[in-house]
Amino acid sequence: MKKLWYVYIMANKSNKVIYIGCTDDLEARIIEHKNKVFKKSFTARYNCNKLVYFEEFENGLEASKREKQVKKWKRGWKDNLINEMNPSWMDISLNWSNSVNSIYKIKRFLPTQE
């Protein structure tokens, strides 16, 4: 089975702040954002904990290029992209399993919790 890569957008409760990221494990990365694993990160500081958009790619290079492209866009263009997929800006990860065991799927080193 081929590994997929993702470009995703997180938003805060009011949808005024958004974050664009890239990952090869979308579920684990979203759990990191929601649990504020990296306490000084942008998403933790601005409470970006809603997954409002994502795209799938067959390789990391394509995903990385797309992430950089979207990050350069004007905010209105980013909003339009989200609105095409998710007009209500609902958290599309709400139906995912959010069990405690899912956090152990993360393949990268996690800092010690404070």
Secondary structure, DSSP 8 states (H G I E B T S, - for coil): ----EEEEEEE-TTSS-EEEEEES-HHHHHHHHHTTSSTTSHHHHTT--EEEEEEEESSHHHHHHHHHHHHHS-HHHHHHHHHHH-TT---TTTTS---GGGGGG--S------
